[in-house]
Every structure is written in C-alpha cells, then in structure tokens.
Amino acid sequence: MSGIAEILNGLGYSVQGSDINLNSNILRLRERRIKVYIGHSQKNLKNVDLAIYSSAIKKNNKELKFAKSNLIPSISRSNILAQLVNLKKTIAISGSHGKTTTTSLIASVLSKSNFKPTIINGGIIKEYGTNTKLGSGKWMVVEADESDSTFLELSSVISVVTNIDEEHLDHYKSFSNLKKSFKKFITQVPFYGYAVVCNDNKHIKQLINKITTTKIIKYGFNSDNDVRATNIRFKDNKTSFDLSVRDDDNKTKKYKNFLIPLIGRYNVLNALATIAV
C-alpha cells in the first residue's frame, strides 16, 4: 500500500492513509509529505473521493464501513494496482520465492539502461531507499502477489515465474488450483509478449509442457534452457558463471565469467530471469 501511495502522490493526486501502528513505511511516506494517521477512524475519511484498502482490511473495518455507507467509492489494492499497470507496458514478476529480488534486479538493469521504469516492489530496493519509483519511461516493473490470486488481475506484456511451490493452499484449497492460476498468469500475456520461467522447477516444467499458445523463454542450469548458467563459482560474496543464451534461430551465444555482486545459486537463477527479460 505504501508503494501505491507514493506512485499516486507522484502522479499528482492528494493521498492520505491510515495504519494501526507506526512503522518505517509510514515514516518514509511522511518524509514525502503524505499524511498517515495512526489508528482507523471514520474521521480519517474527511473530504475523500476514493478509498483504497488492502487484503488485511476486514469488512467490518470502521473506515471501510463509513466509506460504503457514505457512497465513497472503495476499491481493493489489487484493483488500483491493475489500473496503474494499464498506464505502462508492464513486466510482472511472480513465484513462490525470489520475486522481490528478481523484481529489484530487473528494475535496476532497466534503470541503468536509461529506460526510466516505474517500479512497484514488495520490498525496499536499497538503491532507491523505497519499494517504488515513478519513472517517465514506457515500462513498469511490478512484483505480482500470487497468494490470493490477485496477480491474475495484472495485464503484463512480459510475465516472469521464478518457481512454484505448494503454498497458499488456505486460499487455493489445492495445489492443482494454484498451478492452474500460474498457468493463466503465463498464458494471459498478449501475442506480442512472452513469459520467462525457471524451467528447472519441476512444477513449472510440467506446466509449460501443456502450453502451446504463448512464447516462453526458459532459464536455469539444465541444458534444455534458453538462458543457462554453467561453471558457477563463489568468491568474496560474489558469484561468477558462464552464460549461454539461445536465440529464436536456435543459435547459442556464450559469455565467460559473468559476475553478479550476490551469493548463492538461487541468486544466479534470479539473475538469469533478469537476463532472459
């Protein structure tokens, strides 16, 4: 919610909010002159034209009830995020693990390449000291939360799936339903877009074998990937590896001694996803 508040504020809207406890996100918003109340009260909705609520807000929340009884339009966080996404060409990153890091890496590469992207991440990006940034470029990079199916509301040109594990079954009721949602996330990109997936994950591998309607770029360590890392080495909190990239003509280019300032094979996978995008 703090990230969306920053983006809307940057777009010129007057934004205020409320939370039950003071935290670092609130302090950051206040530094940007965004008013945040501590505690929920109907008094907080004075002169408000639109109320936006997160999935943590219950139906009996004082502010939400007041908004509805006074005919103040009320929409969910996922709804406003979906509307913001439509303003740009979007790269949406999802997966059971690694999506925050991968979102940060993609955002950093695009920023350093002067694409000037808008960024909405789930965690703080050290480079910016915040989880969001309003850019003037055509692209948006957004972390897509799969926990409650709301990632399916996002219209992306490029979708990224880092991995799929047996999680969030309280919402999905079964692992099969979770995988169906990821399949929809992958296949709902437009014909001019594509999906980037970690083909080393067995659940993703099984899923994409059944997909024939979407361009898919596969990354990982195994030989059947389009973007592949081999000869992985760790030294001084950095990781180096050799990179192979297969193009649309099935020709492979190789790059020696690719270096990232991160440690661990899982961060190599996050880097490969970024390269594939």
Buried (B, 14 or more C-beta within 10 A) or exposed (E): BBBBBBBBBBEEEEBBBBBEEEEEBBEBBEEEEBEBBEEBEBEBBEEBEEBBBEEEBEEEBBBBBBBEEEEBEBEBBBBBBBEBBEEBBBBBBBBBBBBBBBBBBBBBBBBEEEBBBBBBBBEBBEEBEBBBBBBEBEBBBBBBBBBBBBBBBBBBBBBBBBBBEEBBEEEBEEBEEBBEBBBEBBBBBEEEBBBBBBBBBEBBBEBBEEBEEBEBBBBBBEEEBBBBBEEBEBEEEEBBBBBBBBEEEEEEEEEEEBEBEBBEEBBBBBBBBBBBB
